[in-house]
């Protein structure tokens, strides 16, 4: 559900044409496909090899030559690669995943994946670059905003999508000096 909401937001928001974009934790590639459709230059990565395979199939089926790669966060990307926008639908449940499937949801104790992502992101953004995240009321917007504060990021809530039992928040986060 959250990926579809995020993808729809990207399709409607615009302003990413010709931008260098990263789809972090790409899963099936839906976010990357949305960015590519909006004429952004997109790379996609995921820790799960099956997700990468699925994303690559979806890119090809939709006529894009972009390629998803296996990587644990930024680990397999060249050290100098930077982006204008990093889209991330992070695993926002506070538990240790037991398998690749659960890695899409379980972000580790105390949201370890989100914290490692934020630590590594600062050196991966171009000047004026930013992170665009989606989170759920299941995590608690206050928890996500507290983590962003902890890492000294500025942020704006760009979009709120309410469902019967859950609310999703799309957040633009940026390092104050970028």
Secondary structure by P-SEA (a helix, b strand, c coil): caaaaaaaaaaaacccccccccccccccaaaaaaaaaaccbbbbbbccaaaaaaaaaaaaaacccbbbbbccccccccccccccbbbbbcccccccccccccccccccccaaaaaaaaaaccccccccbbbbbbbcccccaaaaaaaaaaabbbbbbccccccccbbbbbbbbbcccc
